[in-house]
């Protein structure tokens, strides 16, 4: 168990929403924090019940980058254990790099504690493996360009060429544009799903096709706080994994008699 240091800011992944999906280390940091800054628009407030009475908790949803860093600076200067609580995992669409850069410029120490990303909670709710044996082995995490653009080479029109599993963040309100771009290379029958508020109370799943995606999201009133998945992984059963095939050797298991997928028995040495 690593020591929690005073005068350090910890960027903690809060998980996707369910307060039980924060990591053990993240929970311990909340319990020992002396100053907490959290993204109130996304972080489940139930998590703040783990903070000790009297510890200041600042909702940064209405603050600028500079105002947020000023609070961190004050806390670190006072020798406090500072927790910056971000939804999901800080590394994905967390707007954290700009905070790191300012902290590094001022010599303020920080540590990053990973969290469970919402796309993983959504996959669990869908009951699907994102990488199917015998099928796609690639997952693309991206978003539709909108007020904030994406590089041209990373447009959905370009990424759709790969036929990989696609997971769209921050795109529930831009599905008309997203579908238009994806249909350049994908069939309207390509399986799709919308997962709203994964792991929160009232979570919803809509299973559909790419061609019906935008219309079904609109009919359900889903415009934000949702992830969109596109790909054959939603329907394909895939092939049996070689990892647990009795005919396949690796460092932990020798070859032995096994039953092939067609039911025939093969002698193995």
VOVORO-894913 format. One record per residue: x, y, z of N, C-alpha, C in turn; residue in three letters. Coordinates in nm, 2 decimals, padded with zeros to 4 digits, m for minus. Example, Ala and Ser with C-alpha at 12.3 -4.5 7.8 and 13.67 -1.06 7.14 Angstrom:
REM VOVORO-894913
- n.xx,n.yy,n.zz,ca.xx,ca.yy,ca.zz,c.xx,c.yy,c.zz,resn
- 01.32,m00.57,00.78,01.23,m00.45,00.78,01.32,m00.33,00.78,ALA
- 01.28,m00.22,00.71,01.37,m00.11,00.71,01.29,00.00,00.79,SER
//
This chain:
REM VOVORO-894913
- n.xx,n.yy,n.zz,ca.xx,ca.yy,ca.zz,c.xx,c.yy,c.zz,resn
- 00.09,m00.12,00.00,00.00,00.00,00.00,00.09,00.12,00.00,UNK
- 00.07,00.21,m00.10,00.15,00.33,m00.11,00.11,00.43,m00.01,UNK
- 00.21,00.51,00.03,00.19,00.62,00.13,00.12,00.74,00.06,UNK
- 00.02,00.79,00.13,m00.05,00.91,00.09,00.03,01.03,00.14,UNK
- 00.08,01.12,00.05,00.17,01.23,00.09,00.09,01.36,00.10,UNK
- 00.13,01.44,00.19,00.07,01.57,00.21,00.14,01.67,00.11,UNK
- 00.07,01.77,00.08,00.13,01.87,m00.02,00.14,01.82,m00.16,UNK
- 00.05,01.72,m00.19,00.04,01.66,m00.33,m00.10,01.66,m00.37,UNK
- m00.12,01.69,m00.50,m00.26,01.68,m00.56,m00.27,01.54,m00.63,UNK
- m00.38,01.47,m00.59,m00.40,01.34,m00.65,m00.52,01.35,m00.75,UNK
- m00.50,01.32,m00.88,m00.60,01.32,m00.98,m00.66,01.18,m00.97,UNK
- m00.78,01.17,m00.93,m00.84,01.04,m00.90,m00.96,01.01,m01.00,UNK
- m00.95,00.90,m01.06,m01.07,00.85,m01.15,m01.18,00.81,m01.06,UNK
- m01.30,00.88,m01.07,m01.41,00.85,m00.99,m01.49,00.73,m01.03,UNK
- m01.46,00.68,m01.15,m01.54,00.57,m01.21,m01.66,00.62,m01.29,UNK
- m01.74,00.54,m01.34,m01.84,00.58,m01.44,m01.97,00.63,m01.37,UNK
- m01.99,00.61,m01.24,m02.11,00.66,m01.18,m02.14,00.59,m01.05,UNK
- m02.15,00.46,m01.06,m02.18,00.37,m00.94,m02.07,00.40,m00.84,UNK
- m02.10,00.45,m00.72,m02.00,00.48,m00.62,m01.91,00.36,m00.58,UNK
- m01.96,00.24,m00.60,m01.88,00.12,m00.57,m01.78,00.09,m00.68,UNK
- m01.78,00.16,m00.79,m01.68,00.14,m00.89,m01.56,00.23,m00.89,UNK
- m01.54,00.30,m00.78,m01.42,00.37,m00.76,m01.32,00.27,m00.71,UNK
- m01.19,00.29,m00.74,m01.09,00.19,m00.70,m01.06,00.20,m00.55,UNK
- m01.00,00.10,m00.49,m00.97,00.10,m00.35,m00.88,00.22,m00.31,UNK
- m00.78,00.24,m00.39,m00.69,00.35,m00.37,m00.77,00.49,m00.38,UNK
- m00.85,00.50,m00.48,m00.93,00.62,m00.49,m01.02,00.65,m00.37,UNK
- m01.08,00.55,m00.32,m01.16,00.56,m00.20,m01.08,00.60,m00.08,UNK
- m00.96,00.54,m00.06,m00.88,00.57,00.05,m00.83,00.72,00.04,UNK
- m00.81,00.76,m00.08,m00.77,00.90,m00.09,m00.88,01.00,m00.05,UNK
- m01.00,00.97,m00.10,m01.12,01.05,m00.06,m01.13,01.05,00.09,UNK
- m01.11,00.94,00.16,m01.13,00.93,00.30,m01.02,01.01,00.38,UNK
- m00.91,01.03,00.32,m00.80,01.10,00.38,m00.78,01.24,00.33,UNK
- m00.86,01.28,00.23,m00.84,01.41,00.17,m00.86,01.52,00.27,UNK
- m00.79,01.63,00.25,m00.81,01.75,00.32,m00.87,01.87,00.24,UNK
- m00.87,01.84,00.11,m00.93,01.94,00.01,m00.98,01.85,m00.11,UNK
- m01.10,01.87,m00.15,m01.15,01.79,m00.27,m01.20,01.89,m00.37,UNK
- m01.16,01.87,m00.49,m01.22,01.94,m00.61,m01.28,01.84,m00.70,UNK
- m01.40,01.85,m00.74,m01.47,01.75,m00.82,m01.55,01.82,m00.93,UNK
- m01.56,01.74,m01.04,m01.64,01.79,m01.16,m01.79,01.75,m01.13,UNK
- m01.86,01.85,m01.07,m02.00,01.83,m01.03,m02.10,01.79,m01.13,UNK
- m02.07,01.83,m01.26,m02.16,01.80,m01.36,m02.16,01.65,m01.40,UNK
- m02.06,01.57,m01.36,m02.04,01.43,m01.40,m02.02,01.34,m01.28,UNK
- m01.95,01.38,m01.18,m01.92,01.29,m01.07,m02.04,01.27,m00.98,UNK
- m02.06,01.14,m00.94,m02.17,01.11,m00.86,m02.15,01.17,m00.72,UNK
- m02.24,01.26,m00.67,m02.22,01.32,m00.54,m02.22,01.22,m00.42,UNK
- m02.27,01.10,m00.44,m02.27,01.00,m00.34,m02.12,00.97,m00.30,UNK
- m02.03,00.99,m00.39,m01.89,00.97,m00.35,m01.84,01.06,m00.24,UNK
- m01.90,01.18,m00.24,m01.85,01.28,m00.14,m01.89,01.24,00.00,UNK
- m01.98,01.14,00.02,m02.01,01.09,00.15,m01.89,01.03,00.22,UNK
- m01.79,00.99,00.14,m01.67,00.93,00.19,m01.57,01.03,00.24,UNK
- m01.59,01.16,00.22,m01.51,01.27,00.26,m01.54,01.30,00.41,UNK
- m01.44,01.33,00.49,m01.46,01.36,00.63,m01.54,01.49,00.65,UNK
- m01.62,01.50,00.75,m01.69,01.62,00.78,m01.59,01.74,00.80,UNK
- m01.63,01.85,00.74,m01.55,01.97,00.75,m01.45,01.99,00.65,UNK
- m01.42,01.89,00.56,m01.33,01.90,00.46,m01.39,01.98,00.34,UNK
- m01.33,02.09,00.29,m01.39,02.17,00.18,m01.39,02.08,00.05,UNK
- m01.51,02.09,m00.01,m01.53,02.02,m00.14,m01.58,02.12,m00.24,UNK
- m01.51,02.15,m00.34,m01.54,02.25,m00.44,m01.59,02.19,m00.57,UNK
- m01.70,02.23,m00.62,m01.75,02.19,m00.75,m01.69,02.28,m00.85,UNK
- m01.61,02.22,m00.94,m01.54,02.30,m01.04,m01.61,02.31,m01.17,UNK
- m01.74,02.27,m01.18,m01.81,02.28,m01.30,m01.82,02.42,m01.36,UNK
- m01.83,02.52,m01.26,m01.84,02.65,m01.30,m01.71,02.73,m01.30,UNK
- m01.61,02.67,m01.27,m01.48,02.74,m01.25,m01.40,02.73,m01.38,UNK
- m01.31,02.82,m01.40,m01.21,02.82,m01.51,m01.09,02.73,m01.48,UNK
- m01.01,02.70,m01.57,m00.89,02.62,m01.55,m00.80,02.70,m01.44,UNK
- m00.79,02.83,m01.46,m00.70,02.91,m01.37,m00.76,02.91,m01.23,UNK
- m00.89,02.92,m01.22,m00.95,02.92,m01.08,m00.94,02.78,m01.01,UNK
- m00.95,02.68,m01.09,m00.93,02.54,m01.04,m00.79,02.52,m00.99,UNK
- m00.69,02.56,m01.07,m00.55,02.55,m01.03,m00.51,02.63,m00.91,UNK
- m00.58,02.75,m00.90,m00.55,02.84,m00.79,m00.59,02.77,m00.66,UNK
- m00.71,02.70,m00.66,m00.75,02.63,m00.54,m00.65,02.51,m00.51,UNK
- m00.61,02.44,m00.61,m00.51,02.34,m00.59,m00.38,02.39,m00.53,UNK
- m00.33,02.51,m00.59,m00.21,02.57,m00.54,m00.22,02.60,m00.39,UNK
- m00.33,02.66,m00.35,m00.35,02.70,m00.21,m00.35,02.58,m00.12,UNK
- m00.41,02.47,m00.16,m00.42,02.35,m00.08,m00.28,02.29,m00.07,UNK
- m00.21,02.28,m00.18,m00.07,02.22,m00.17,00.02,02.30,m00.09,UNK
- 00.01,02.43,m00.10,00.10,02.52,m00.03,00.07,02.51,00.12,UNK
- m00.05,02.48,00.16,m00.09,02.46,00.30,m00.05,02.32,00.35,UNK
- 00.01,02.24,00.26,00.05,02.10,00.30,m00.06,02.00,00.31,UNK
- m00.17,02.03,00.24,m00.29,01.94,00.25,m00.28,01.82,00.15,UNK
- m00.36,01.72,00.18,m00.38,01.61,00.08,m00.49,01.66,m00.01,UNK
- m00.46,01.69,m00.14,m00.56,01.75,m00.23,m00.61,01.64,m00.33,UNK
- m00.74,01.62,m00.34,m00.79,01.52,m00.43,m00.87,01.60,m00.54,UNK
- m00.83,01.58,m00.67,m00.90,01.63,m00.78,m00.97,01.51,m00.84,UNK
- m01.11,01.51,m00.82,m01.19,01.40,m00.86,m01.25,01.41,m01.00,UNK
- m01.21,01.32,m01.09,m01.26,01.33,m01.23,m01.35,01.21,m01.26,UNK
- m01.44,01.22,m01.35,m01.53,01.11,m01.38,m01.45,01.01,m01.46,UNK
- m01.50,00.88,m01.45,m01.44,00.78,m01.53,m01.29,00.76,m01.50,UNK
- m01.21,00.76,m01.60,m01.06,00.76,m01.59,m01.01,00.89,m01.64,UNK
- m00.92,00.96,m01.57,m00.88,01.10,m01.61,m00.82,01.10,m01.75,UNK
- m00.76,00.99,m01.80,m00.69,00.99,m01.92,m00.78,01.01,m02.05,UNK
- m00.91,00.98,m02.03,m01.00,00.99,m02.14,m01.10,01.11,m02.13,UNK
- m01.08,01.20,m02.22,m01.17,01.32,m02.23,m01.19,01.39,m02.09,UNK
- m01.08,01.39,m02.02,m01.09,01.45,m01.88,m01.04,01.59,m01.87,UNK
- m00.99,01.65,m01.98,m00.93,01.79,m01.98,m00.83,01.80,m01.86,UNK
- m00.74,01.70,m01.85,m00.65,01.70,m01.74,m00.51,01.74,m01.78,UNK
- m00.47,01.72,m01.91,m00.34,01.76,m01.95,m00.30,01.90,m01.93,UNK
- m00.40,01.99,m01.95,m00.38,02.13,m01.93,m00.36,02.16,m01.78,UNK
- m00.42,02.09,m01.70,m00.39,02.10,m01.55,m00.25,02.05,m01.52,UNK
- m00.21,01.94,m01.57,m00.08,01.89,m01.55,00.03,01.99,m01.59,UNK
- 00.00,02.05,m01.71,00.10,02.14,m01.76,00.12,02.26,m01.67,UNK
- 00.01,02.31,m01.62,00.03,02.43,m01.53,00.09,02.39,m01.40,UNK
- 00.06,02.27,m01.35,00.12,02.23,m01.22,00.26,02.20,m01.24,UNK
- 00.30,02.14,m01.35,00.45,02.12,m01.38,00.52,02.25,m01.39,UNK
- 00.46,02.35,m01.45,00.53,02.48,m01.47,00.55,02.55,m01.33,UNK
- 00.47,02.52,m01.24,00.49,02.58,m01.10,00.56,02.48,m01.00,UNK
- 00.59,02.36,m01.05,00.66,02.27,m00.96,00.57,02.21,m00.86,UNK
- 00.44,02.20,m00.89,00.35,02.14,m00.79,00.34,01.99,m00.82,UNK
- 00.37,01.91,m00.72,00.37,01.76,m00.74,00.23,01.71,m00.75,UNK
- 00.21,01.61,m00.84,00.08,01.55,m00.86,00.10,01.40,m00.89,UNK
- m00.01,01.32,m00.86,m00.01,01.18,m00.89,m00.14,01.15,m00.96,UNK
- m00.14,01.05,m01.05,m00.27,01.01,m01.12,m00.31,00.87,m01.07,UNK
- m00.43,00.86,m01.03,m00.49,00.73,m00.99,m00.60,00.69,m01.09,UNK
- m00.57,00.59,m01.17,m00.67,00.55,m01.27,m00.80,00.51,m01.22,UNK
- m00.90,00.52,m01.30,m01.04,00.48,m01.27,m01.10,00.39,m01.37,UNK
- m01.22,00.34,m01.35,m01.30,00.26,m01.44,m01.37,00.35,m01.54,UNK
- m01.33,00.34,m01.67,m01.39,00.43,m01.77,m01.54,00.39,m01.79,UNK
- m01.62,00.49,m01.83,m01.76,00.46,m01.86,m01.77,00.37,m01.98,UNK
- m01.68,00.36,m02.07,m01.70,00.27,m02.19,m01.69,00.12,m02.14,UNK
- m01.61,00.10,m02.03,m01.60,m00.04,m01.98,m01.73,m00.07,m01.90,UNK
- m01.79,00.02,m01.83,m01.91,00.00,m01.76,m02.02,m00.03,m01.86,UNK
- m02.02,00.05,m01.98,m02.12,00.03,m02.08,m02.11,m00.11,m02.15,UNK
- m01.98,m00.15,m02.17,m01.96,m00.29,m02.23,m02.02,m00.40,m02.13,UNK
- m02.00,m00.37,m02.00,m02.05,m00.47,m01.91,m02.20,m00.48,m01.91,UNK
- m02.26,m00.36,m01.93,m02.41,m00.35,m01.93,m02.46,m00.42,m02.06,UNK
- m02.38,m00.40,m02.17,m02.42,m00.47,m02.30,m02.40,m00.62,m02.29,UNK
- m02.31,m00.66,m02.20,m02.28,m00.80,m02.19,m02.20,m00.85,m02.31,UNK
- m02.11,m00.77,m02.36,m02.04,m00.80,m02.48,m01.89,m00.78,m02.46,UNK
- m01.81,m00.86,m02.53,m01.67,m00.84,m02.54,m01.64,m00.75,m02.65,UNK
- m01.56,m00.65,m02.63,m01.54,m00.55,m02.74,m01.44,m00.61,m02.85,UNK
- m01.36,m00.70,m02.81,m01.27,m00.77,m02.91,m01.31,m00.91,m02.92,UNK
- m01.37,m00.95,m03.03,m01.42,m01.09,m03.04,m01.32,m01.18,m03.11,UNK
- m01.29,m01.30,m03.05,m01.20,m01.39,m03.11,m01.25,m01.43,m03.25,UNK
- m01.16,m01.42,m03.35,m01.20,m01.44,m03.49,m01.26,m01.32,m03.55,UNK
- m01.29,m01.21,m03.48,m01.34,m01.09,m03.53,m01.25,m00.98,m03.50,UNK
- m01.30,m00.86,m03.49,m01.22,m00.74,m03.47,m01.14,m00.75,m03.34,UNK
- m01.01,m00.71,m03.35,m00.92,m00.70,m03.23,m00.89,m00.56,m03.20,UNK
- m00.96,m00.47,m03.25,m00.93,m00.33,m03.23,m01.05,m00.25,m03.18,UNK
- m01.03,m00.17,m03.08,m01.14,m00.08,m03.03,m01.09,00.07,m03.05,UNK
- m01.17,00.14,m03.11,m01.14,00.28,m03.14,m01.23,00.37,m03.05,UNK
- m01.17,00.44,m02.96,m01.24,00.54,m02.87,m01.23,00.68,m02.94,UNK
- m01.34,00.74,m02.97,m01.33,00.87,m03.04,m01.46,00.94,m03.02,UNK
- m01.48,01.05,m03.09,m01.60,01.13,m03.08,m01.63,01.20,m03.22,UNK
- m01.75,01.24,m03.23,m01.79,01.32,m03.35,m01.74,01.46,m03.33,UNK
- m01.68,01.52,m03.43,m01.64,01.66,m03.43,m01.76,01.75,m03.42,UNK
- m01.76,01.85,m03.34,m01.86,01.95,m03.33,m01.81,02.09,m03.30,UNK
- m01.85,02.15,m03.19,m01.79,02.28,m03.16,m01.64,02.27,m03.14,UNK
- m01.60,02.15,m03.09,m01.45,02.12,m03.08,m01.42,02.02,m03.19,UNK
- m01.34,02.06,m03.29,m01.31,01.97,m03.40,m01.22,01.86,m03.36,UNK
- m01.22,01.76,m03.45,m01.12,01.65,m03.44,m01.03,01.66,m03.57,UNK
- m00.91,01.60,m03.56,m00.82,01.60,m03.68,m00.89,01.54,m03.80,UNK
- m00.87,01.59,m03.92,m00.93,01.53,m04.04,m00.90,01.38,m04.05,UNK
- m00.78,01.34,m04.02,m00.75,01.20,m04.04,m00.82,01.11,m03.94,UNK
- m00.88,01.17,m03.84,m00.95,01.10,m03.73,m01.10,01.12,m03.74,UNK
- m01.15,01.17,m03.85,m01.29,01.18,m03.87,m01.36,01.05,m03.87,UNK
- m01.49,01.04,m03.83,m01.56,00.91,m03.83,m01.56,00.85,m03.97,UNK
- m01.56,00.94,m04.07,m01.56,00.89,m04.21,m01.43,00.81,m04.24,UNK
- m01.32,00.86,m04.18,m01.19,00.78,m04.20,m01.18,00.66,m04.11,UNK
- m01.22,00.68,m03.99,m01.21,00.56,m03.89,m01.30,00.45,m03.93,UNK
- m01.41,00.48,m03.99,m01.51,00.37,m04.03,m01.45,00.27,m04.13,UNK
- m01.34,00.31,m04.20,m01.28,00.23,m04.30,m01.23,00.10,m04.24,UNK
- m01.19,00.10,m04.11,m01.13,m00.01,m04.04,m01.22,m00.12,m04.01,UNK
- m01.35,m00.09,m04.00,m01.45,m00.19,m03.96,m01.43,m00.24,m03.82,UNK
- m01.36,m00.16,m03.73,m01.33,m00.20,m03.59,m01.45,m00.16,m03.50,UNK
- m01.44,m00.21,m03.38,m01.54,m00.16,m03.28,m01.52,m00.02,m03.26,UNK
- m01.63,00.06,m03.27,m01.62,00.20,m03.25,m01.70,00.24,m03.12,UNK
- m01.64,00.32,m03.04,m01.71,00.37,m02.92,m01.70,00.52,m02.92,UNK
- m01.82,00.59,m02.93,m01.82,00.74,m02.94,m01.85,00.80,m02.81,UNK
- m01.76,00.88,m02.76,m01.79,00.97,m02.65,m01.84,01.10,m02.69,UNK
- m01.91,01.17,m02.61,m01.95,01.31,m02.63,m02.02,01.33,m02.77,UNK
- m02.09,01.24,m02.81,m02.15,01.24,m02.94,m02.30,01.22,m02.95,UNK
- m02.37,01.20,m02.84,m02.51,01.17,m02.84,m02.59,01.27,m02.90,UNK
- m02.55,01.40,m02.89,m02.63,01.51,m02.95,m02.59,01.54,m03.09,UNK
- m02.50,01.46,m03.15,m02.45,01.48,m03.28,m02.46,01.36,m03.37,UNK
- m02.56,01.28,m03.35,m02.57,01.15,m03.41,m02.61,01.16,m03.56,UNK
- m02.69,01.26,m03.60,m02.72,01.28,m03.74,m02.59,01.29,m03.82,UNK
- m02.50,01.38,m03.78,m02.37,01.40,m03.85,m02.28,01.27,m03.84,UNK
- m02.28,01.21,m03.72,m02.20,01.09,m03.70,m02.24,00.98,m03.80,UNK
- m02.37,00.95,m03.80,m02.43,00.85,m03.89,m02.40,00.87,m04.03,UNK
- m02.41,01.00,m04.07,m02.38,01.03,m04.21,m02.24,01.00,m04.25,UNK
- m02.15,01.03,m04.16,m02.01,01.00,m04.19,m01.98,00.85,m04.19,UNK
- m02.04,00.78,m04.09,m02.01,00.64,m04.08,m02.07,00.56,m04.20,UNK
- m02.18,00.60,m04.25,m02.24,00.53,m04.36,m02.16,00.54,m04.49,UNK
- m02.06,00.62,m04.50,m01.98,00.62,m04.62,m01.91,00.49,m04.64,UNK
- m01.87,00.42,m04.53,m01.80,00.29,m04.54,m01.87,00.18,m04.47,UNK
- m01.98,00.20,m04.39,m02.05,00.10,m04.32,m02.19,00.08,m04.37,UNK
- m02.24,m00.04,m04.35,m02.38,m00.07,m04.40,m02.48,m00.01,m04.29,UNK
- m02.59,00.03,m04.34,m02.70,00.07,m04.25,m02.74,m00.04,m04.15,UNK
- m02.71,m00.16,m04.18,m02.75,m00.28,m04.10,m02.64,m00.31,m03.99,UNK
- m02.53,m00.23,m03.99,m02.43,m00.25,m03.89,m02.49,m00.24,m03.75,UNK
- m02.47,m00.34,m03.66,m02.52,m00.33,m03.53,m02.47,m00.20,m03.45,UNK
- m02.56,m00.14,m03.38,m02.53,m00.03,m03.30,m02.60,m00.03,m03.17,UNK
- m02.55,00.04,m03.07,m02.61,00.05,m02.94,m02.59,00.19,m02.88,UNK
- m02.68,00.23,m02.80,m02.67,00.35,m02.72,m02.68,00.31,m02.57,UNK
- m02.58,00.35,m02.49,m02.59,00.33,m02.35,m02.59,00.46,m02.28,UNK
- m02.70,00.49,m02.21,m02.71,00.61,m02.14,m02.69,00.59,m01.99,UNK
- m02.60,00.68,m01.93,m02.57,00.68,m01.79,m02.54,00.54,m01.74,UNK
- m02.44,00.48,m01.80,m02.40,00.35,m01.76,m02.36,00.34,m01.61,UNK
- m02.41,00.25,m01.54,m02.39,00.22,m01.39,m02.46,00.32,m01.30,UNK
- m02.53,00.42,m01.35,m02.61,00.51,m01.27,m02.75,00.45,m01.26,UNK
- m02.83,00.49,m01.15,m02.97,00.46,m01.15,m03.04,00.51,m01.28,UNK
- m03.12,00.43,m01.33,m03.19,00.48,m01.46,m03.11,00.45,m01.58,UNK
- m03.01,00.38,m01.57,m02.93,00.35,m01.69,m03.02,00.29,m01.80,UNK
- m02.99,00.32,m01.93,m03.07,00.27,m02.04,m02.98,00.21,m02.15,UNK
- m03.03,00.11,m02.22,m02.96,00.05,m02.33,m03.06,00.05,m02.45,UNK
- m03.02,00.10,m02.56,m03.10,00.08,m02.69,m03.01,00.01,m02.79,UNK
- m03.06,m00.11,m02.83,m02.99,m00.19,m02.93,m03.06,m00.16,m03.07,UNK
- m02.98,m00.13,m03.16,m03.04,m00.09,m03.29,m02.94,m00.11,m03.40,UNK
- m02.96,m00.04,m03.51,m02.86,m00.05,m03.63,m02.81,00.09,m03.66,UNK
- m02.71,00.09,m03.73,m02.65,00.22,m03.76,m02.75,00.31,m03.84,UNK
- m02.83,00.25,m03.93,m02.92,00.33,m04.00,m03.04,00.39,m03.92,UNK
- m03.07,00.33,m03.81,m03.18,00.37,m03.72,m03.13,00.44,m03.59,UNK
- m03.00,00.45,m03.58,m02.94,00.50,m03.46,m02.98,00.64,m03.42,UNK
- m02.97,00.74,m03.51,m03.01,00.88,m03.48,m03.16,00.89,m03.44,UNK
- m03.24,00.82,m03.52,m03.39,00.83,m03.50,m03.43,00.77,m03.37,UNK
- m03.37,00.66,m03.33,m03.40,00.60,m03.20,m03.35,00.68,m03.08,UNK
- m03.23,00.74,m03.10,m03.18,00.82,m02.99,m03.27,00.94,m02.97,UNK
- m03.32,01.00,m03.08,m03.41,01.12,m03.07,m03.54,01.08,m03.01,UNK
- m03.59,00.96,m03.05,m03.72,00.92,m02.99,m03.71,00.89,m02.84,UNK
- m03.60,00.85,m02.80,m03.58,00.82,m02.66,m03.54,00.94,m02.58,UNK
- m03.52,01.06,m02.65,m03.48,01.18,m02.58,m03.34,01.18,m02.53,UNK
- m03.25,01.10,m02.59,m03.11,01.09,m02.54,m03.02,01.19,m02.62,UNK
- m02.97,01.29,m02.55,m02.89,01.39,m02.62,m02.75,01.41,m02.55,UNK
- m02.73,01.35,m02.43,m02.60,01.37,m02.36,m02.59,01.25,m02.26,UNK
- m02.47,01.25,m02.20,m02.44,01.15,m02.10,m02.47,01.01,m02.15,UNK
- m02.43,00.98,m02.27,m02.45,00.85,m02.33,m02.33,00.81,m02.42,UNK
- m02.30,00.68,m02.43,m02.20,00.63,m02.52,m02.26,00.56,m02.63,UNK
- m02.20,00.57,m02.75,m02.26,00.50,m02.87,m02.16,00.40,m02.92,UNK
- m02.20,00.28,m02.94,m02.12,00.17,m02.99,m02.17,00.13,m03.13,UNK
- m02.07,00.11,m03.22,m02.10,00.06,m03.35,m02.01,m00.06,m03.39,UNK
- m02.06,m00.17,m03.44,m01.97,m00.27,m03.48,m02.03,m00.41,m03.47,UNK
- m01.98,m00.50,m03.54,m02.03,m00.64,m03.55,m02.01,m00.71,m03.42,UNK
- m01.93,m00.66,m03.32,m01.91,m00.73,m03.20,m02.04,m00.74,m03.12,UNK
- m02.14,m00.65,m03.15,m02.27,m00.65,m03.08,m02.35,m00.77,m03.12,UNK
- m02.32,m00.83,m03.23,m02.40,m00.94,m03.28,m02.32,m01.07,m03.30,UNK
- m02.19,m01.06,m03.34,m02.11,m01.18,m03.37,m02.08,m01.26,m03.24,UNK
- m02.09,m01.39,m03.25,m02.05,m01.47,m03.14,m01.90,m01.50,m03.13,UNK
- m01.84,m01.48,m03.25,m01.69,m01.50,m03.25,m01.66,m01.65,m03.25,UNK
- m01.53,m01.67,m03.26,m01.48,m01.81,m03.25,m01.43,m01.84,m03.11,UNK
- m01.41,m01.97,m03.09,m01.35,m02.01,m02.96,m01.21,m01.95,m02.94,UNK
- m01.18,m01.90,m02.82,m01.05,m01.85,m02.80,m00.95,m01.96,m02.79,UNK
- m00.83,m01.94,m02.85,m00.72,m02.04,m02.84,m00.67,m02.05,m02.70,UNK
- m00.68,m01.94,m02.62,m00.62,m01.94,m02.49,m00.67,m02.06,m02.40,UNK
- m00.79,m02.10,m02.42,m00.85,m02.21,m02.33,m00.87,m02.34,m02.42,UNK
- m00.83,m02.34,m02.54,m00.84,m02.46,m02.62,m00.74,m02.57,m02.58,UNK
- m00.79,m02.69,m02.55,m00.69,m02.79,m02.50,m00.59,m02.83,m02.60,UNK
- m00.61,m02.79,m02.73,m00.51,m02.83,m02.83,m00.40,m02.72,m02.84,UNK
- m00.41,m02.61,m02.76,m00.32,m02.50,m02.78,m00.23,m02.49,m02.66,UNK
- m00.10,m02.48,m02.69,00.00,m02.48,m02.58,00.04,m02.34,m02.55,UNK
- 00.07,m02.32,m02.42,00.14,m02.19,m02.38,00.22,m02.22,m02.26,UNK
- 00.27,m02.12,m02.20,00.37,m02.13,m02.09,00.31,m02.20,m01.96,UNK
- 00.17,m02.20,m01.95,00.11,m02.25,m01.83,00.04,m02.39,m01.86,UNK
- 00.04,m02.43,m01.98,m00.04,m02.56,m02.01,00.03,m02.63,m02.13,UNK
- 00.05,m02.76,m02.11,00.10,m02.84,m02.22,m00.01,m02.90,m02.30,UNK
- 00.02,m02.94,m02.42,m00.09,m03.00,m02.51,m00.13,m03.13,m02.46,UNK
- m00.26,m03.16,m02.48,m00.32,m03.29,m02.43,m00.43,m03.32,m02.52,UNK
- m00.49,m03.44,m02.50,m00.61,m03.48,m02.58,m00.72,m03.37,m02.57,UNK
- m00.77,m03.33,m02.68,m00.87,m03.23,m02.68,m00.98,m03.25,m02.78,UNK
- m01.09,m03.19,m02.76,m01.20,m03.20,m02.85,m01.21,m03.08,m02.94,UNK
- m01.20,m03.10,m03.07,m01.21,m02.99,m03.16,m01.34,m02.93,m03.16,UNK
- m01.35,m02.81,m03.21,m01.48,m02.74,m03.22,m01.59,m02.82,m03.29,UNK
- m01.55,m02.91,m03.39,m01.65,m02.99,m03.46,m01.69,m03.12,m03.38,UNK
- m01.63,m03.14,m03.26,m01.67,m03.25,m03.18,m01.57,m03.37,m03.19,UNK
- m01.48,m03.37,m03.29,m01.39,m03.48,m03.30,m01.28,m03.47,m03.20,UNK
- m01.23,m03.59,m03.16,m01.12,m03.59,m03.05,m00.99,m03.61,m03.12,UNK
- m00.90,m03.52,m03.08,m00.76,m03.53,m03.13,m00.66,m03.57,m03.03,UNK
- m00.57,m03.65,m03.06,m00.46,m03.69,m02.97,m00.36,m03.58,m02.97,UNK
- m00.32,m03.54,m02.85,m00.21,m03.43,m02.85,m00.10,m03.48,m02.76,UNK
- 00.02,m03.44,m02.79,00.13,m03.48,m02.71,00.17,m03.37,m02.61,UNK
//
